[in-house]
Amino acid sequence: MAVYTLAFVAYAVDVARRSAAAAVPEEARELVSAGAPGAPARPAASAPAASGSAARPGRGARIGFALIVIAWALHLGGAVLRGLAAGRVPWANMYEFALTGVAVIVGVFVLSRLWRDLNFLGVFISGLATVFLGLATVNFYVTPTPLPPALQSYWLVIHVFVATLATGFFALGSGLSILQLIKERRDSGFLRALPSTVQLEDLAYRVGVIGFIFWTFTLIAGAIWAEHAWGRYWGWDTKEVWTFVIWVVYAGYIHARATRGWRGSRSAWLQLVGFAAIIFNYSVVNLFFKGLHAYSGL
């Protein structure tokens, strides 16, 4: 958490620097336009250089990425040691799911550089990791315990791990959607150096589709596991229902964007509704609703 916090600070400093650099051309244009009466407005000579400076990731972003990689390595080490202490995979309760889930979210962000540089999401990812790990450690920490009979299955490895993969991609998509909404309302400062709102929306859609594929498998695997554990594929347990609700929300998001022309802010808000449903499923459903998935609580 300490290293994630340092990464957050480094990314925040980089955002502030790029905001200041991007503001220079705007001020220069205002000064040039305010010249002698009747004189034609001249473009500011420093504009291209300043804009290019704002667009290039600076030292803060490079330091932030290096720190987040170090934090992720420490994080993975903690998850592995938790698994060794418990003698099983480390995702059998809320604390362990948060520990593993946040590691997957950060891992998706780190490995995304192999596909596309999403360093502009560094503030969001490092901040999310710090807050989620802090909340889980303070509120949900439990000592390693043996698995209840229902969890003593290889489906625990498959079902829960795929769910964490889906959550990682959904978190990345939600960060892109938040930036898209902010950029639609105020395209100034460092936001001018980011991809366009259309590009942000397309990226969010792509990672959302990947997450939806994993979540579909999660739903199917959960039904198969339920039949092995309880003798039925579906029982309207609260956790099962909310897993299906999340699937419906993201299916609606993909369908609406692909066939109904839901673009722009409506598309972004629908993706955020889906991620809010995931947070609700993890927190409120686990803590306040009783059912066969009670072991996912404390």
SVG drawing of the C-alpha trace seen along z (x, -y; Angstrom):
<svg xmlns="http://www.w3.org/2000/svg" viewBox="-34 -49 46 82">
<polyline fill="none" stroke="black" stroke-width="0.4" points="0.0,0.0 2.9,-2.4 4.5,-1.8 1.1,-2.1 0.7,-5.5 4.0,-6.7 3.0,-5.6 -0.2,-7.6 1.8,-10.7 4.2,-10.4 1.4,-10.1 -0.5,-13.0 2.6,-15.2 2.9,-14.2 -0.7,-15.2 -0.1,-18.5 3.0,-19.2 1.2,-18.3 -1.7,-20.5 0.6,-23.4 2.4,-22.7 -0.8,-22.4 -2.0,-25.7 0.9,-27.7 -0.3,-27.7 -3.8,-28.8 -2.3,-31.7 0.0,-32.6 -2.9,-32.6 -4.8,-34.9 -1.8,-37.3 -1.3,-37.3 -5.0,-37.9 -5.0,-40.8 -2.4,-42.7 -2.8,-46.0 -6.3,-46.8 -7.0,-45.6 -3.8,-43.5 -4.4,-39.9 -4.2,-37.2 -0.9,-35.3 -0.4,-31.8 1.8,-31.4 5.2,-30.2 5.5,-28.2 2.3,-26.3 3.6,-23.2 6.5,-22.7 4.3,-23.2 1.6,-20.8 4.2,-18.2 5.6,-18.5 2.2,-18.0 1.6,-14.9 4.8,-13.2 4.8,-11.1 7.2,-12.9 9.5,-11.8 6.6,-11.5 4.8,-9.1 7.9,-7.0 8.6,-6.9 4.9,-6.1 5.0,-3.2 8.2,-1.8 6.7,-2.1 3.5,-0.5 5.4,2.5 7.4,2.8 4.1,2.5 2.5,5.2 5.5,7.5 5.2,7.1 1.5,7.5 1.8,10.8 4.4,12.0 1.8,11.2 -0.9,13.2 1.4,16.2 2.5,16.2 -1.1,16.0 -1.9,19.0 1.1,20.9 0.0,20.0 -3.5,21.3 -2.4,24.3 -4.8,23.4 -5.5,20.7 -5.9,17.3 -9.4,16.3 -11.8,18.1 -13.2,15.1 -13.7,11.3 -10.2,10.3 -8.5,12.9 -10.7,12.0 -9.8,8.3 -6.1,9.2 -6.2,11.3 -8.7,9.1 -6.7,5.9 -3.6,7.7 -5.4,8.8 -6.6,5.2 -3.1,3.8 -1.7,6.7 -4.1,6.0 -3.0,2.3 0.7,3.2 0.5,5.8 -1.7,3.6 1.6,1.8 2.2,4.9 -0.9,3.8 -1.3,0.1 0.2,-2.5 -2.5,-3.3 -0.2,-5.2 -2.7,-8.0 -4.8,-5.7 -2.0,-5.5 -3.7,-7.9 -6.9,-5.9 -5.3,-2.5 -2.8,-3.3 -5.5,-5.2 -8.0,-2.4 -5.4,0.2 -4.5,-1.8 -8.1,-2.4 -9.4,1.1 -6.4,2.8 -6.8,0.4 -10.5,1.1 -10.1,4.8 -7.2,4.9 -9.0,2.8 -12.5,4.3 -12.2,7.8 -8.9,9.3 -9.2,12.8 -6.5,15.3 -6.0,18.3 -8.6,20.9 -9.5,24.3 -12.0,24.4 -15.6,25.3 -16.8,28.4 -18.6,26.5 -15.3,24.8 -13.2,28.0 -13.3,28.3 -11.1,27.5 -14.0,25.2 -12.8,22.7 -9.6,22.2 -11.4,21.9 -14.6,20.0 -13.2,17.4 -10.0,16.7 -11.9,16.1 -14.3,13.7 -11.2,11.8 -10.0,11.6 -13.3,10.2 -13.3,7.7 -9.8,6.5 -10.9,5.7 -14.2,4.1 -12.1,1.9 -9.9,0.8 -13.0,0.0 -14.5,-2.0 -11.4,-4.1 -11.5,-4.8 -15.2,-5.7 -14.5,-8.1 -11.8,-9.9 -14.2,-10.0 -16.9,-11.7 -14.4,-14.2 -12.9,-15.0 -16.4,-15.5 -17.1,-18.2 -13.7,-19.9 -11.1,-19.3 -8.4,-21.5 -5.1,-21.1 -3.5,-17.7 -6.8,-16.2 -5.9,-17.7 -2.9,-15.3 -5.1,-12.2 -6.8,-10.2 -10.0,-11.7 -13.3,-10.8 -14.1,-8.5 -10.8,-6.6 -11.4,-6.4 -14.9,-5.0 -13.6,-2.4 -10.9,-1.3 -13.4,-1.0 -15.7,1.0 -12.9,3.4 -11.8,4.2 -15.5,4.4 -16.1,7.1 -13.1,9.0 -14.4,8.7 -17.9,9.8 -16.5,13.0 -14.8,13.8 -17.9,13.0 -20.0,15.2 -17.7,18.1 -17.9,17.2 -21.7,17.5 -21.6,20.8 -18.8,22.2 -20.7,21.1 -23.8,23.0 -21.8,26.2 -20.1,25.9 -23.5,25.3 -24.7,28.6 -21.7,30.4 -21.9,28.9 -25.7,28.5 -27.3,30.7 -28.9,27.9 -27.6,25.5 -29.6,22.5 -31.3,21.7 -32.0,18.0 -29.4,17.4 -28.7,13.7 -25.1,14.0 -26.3,16.0 -28.9,13.4 -26.5,10.5 -23.9,12.3 -26.7,12.6 -27.7,9.0 -24.1,7.9 -24.1,10.1 -27.4,8.5 -26.1,5.0 -22.9,5.6 -24.8,7.5 -27.1,4.5 -24.1,2.2 -22.6,4.2 -25.9,4.6 -26.9,1.0 -23.6,-0.3 -23.3,2.2 -26.9,2.1 -28.8,-0.8 -26.2,-3.5 -25.6,-4.3 -22.4,-6.3 -20.8,-9.0 -21.8,-9.7 -24.7,-7.2 -22.3,-4.3 -19.9,-5.5 -22.5,-5.7 -23.9,-2.3 -20.4,-0.8 -20.0,-2.6 -23.4,-1.2 -22.1,2.3 -18.9,1.7 -21.0,0.2 -23.0,3.4 -19.8,5.4 -18.8,3.3 -22.3,3.7 -22.1,7.5 -18.8,7.7 -19.6,5.5 -23.3,5.1 -24.4,8.5 -21.6,10.3 -22.2,8.4 -25.9,7.9 -27.6,10.8 -27.6,14.3 -27.5,17.4 -25.5,20.3 -22.6,18.0 -22.2,16.9 -18.6,18.1 -17.8,15.2 -18.3,12.9 -16.4,12.7"/>
</svg>
